[in-house]
């Protein structure tokens, strides 16, 4: 098992650089930079590439509707060069609230788009003359669309690698099966080790059965807040508002992927109650309804023995890259401890 950490850009570049360097020095092997409707992640990752030397740098995630497939491929080429071959392209569909509400782009066919984007990116990185005729993307535009002047082009630059890793953030069964079949890694959100087999076991096995021989084993990235000590149990509660937001408010009734996962974890009643409370404005009530099993089981917060047990649970559930966010009084010293355990 390898060690990763999610990071968020800070207003002060100096403090941001210090934080990132501390994480790398503490033993973090993967640095993940997200993008929802904040400042873009690409500029932050370019900055991170310039101030680090060893850690892999991944986007977790770039929403696939916000850039053309070719631009995603070009961005990956640039960041891979700047980092000396340390970039991971993490993509995902995000959700209708963000894609339609903030970007003004129709949220449709996430599976088809994801598969086509991966095909296009890998074609660009091979420096093929780009020709793609899919259900969602046609490159060049076919006759009768546009000016008619488009022609197949190949990337001018020579990429540092012609197979940059692609990780997919997915939760639904068809999407997860596709991820296991064609992607290099999987980025599940709010992964609860005790419920993972119930929700994704069969679809992961089905996807891996179709996995191409030239792909390495699927990397699985998951984890949570980290704090090690005798008096840190109360810090687990910090995850409760976030879980309530996702399970209750990140989407509409009948179209909340995170709420669907909570139901599949076995908390159908709580999933309905949390959503009802959150969407009615009773956020504190929704937070109180979040199952204690998740509040205790997703974070790695507690005594040394407890945290070791949680790491073992994540490993047994198939996680290969443990993502942590230090929230305790020891700060990055806890990361150093975990890095030492992982060897």
Secondary structure, 3 states (H helix, E strand, C coil): CEEEEEECCCCCHHHHHHHHHHHHHHCCCEEEECCCCCCCHHHHHHHHHHHCCCCEEEECCEEHHHCCHHHHHHHHHHHHHHCCCCEEEEEECCCHHHHHHCCCCCCCCHHHHHHHHHHHHHHHHCCCCCCEECCCCEECCCCCCCCCCCCCCCCCCCCCCCCCCEEEECCCHHHHHHHHHHCCEECCCCCCHHHHHHHHHHHHHHHHHCCCCCCCCCEEEEEEEEEECCCCHHHHHHHHHHHHHHHHHCCECCECHHHHHHHHCCCHHHHHHHHHHHHCCCHHHHHHHCCHHHHHHCCEEECHHHHHHHHHHHHHCCCCEEEEEECCCCCHHHHHHHHHHHC
